[in-house]
């Protein structure tokens, strides 16, 4: 079964943002990350409020995330792209969640 048209458009936008738009902005903005999987980690962690794979059981995450989580991740990606969200701060929070998770195991 293929995703609904709105879901397909949301997934396509996610991939455009994380594979093309944000990586192209990384150098000029001096961001600490440059690769698609790094943007995806940061944004899905922020959208789920913790390490994303504790909330999304299968990979790829964008295909298995709930509509609400994917919508929030896209919203955050758009905000990062337009400068209204702070990518380095989101990255720091993501890394802190991951350190805490690792320390707890």
Secondary structure, DSSP 8 states (H G I E B T S, - for coil): ----HHHHHHHHHHHHIIIIIHHHHHHHHT-S--SHHHHHHHHHHHHHTS-GGGT--SSSHHHHS-HHHHHHHHHHHHHHHHTSS-HHHHHHHHHHHHHHHHHH-
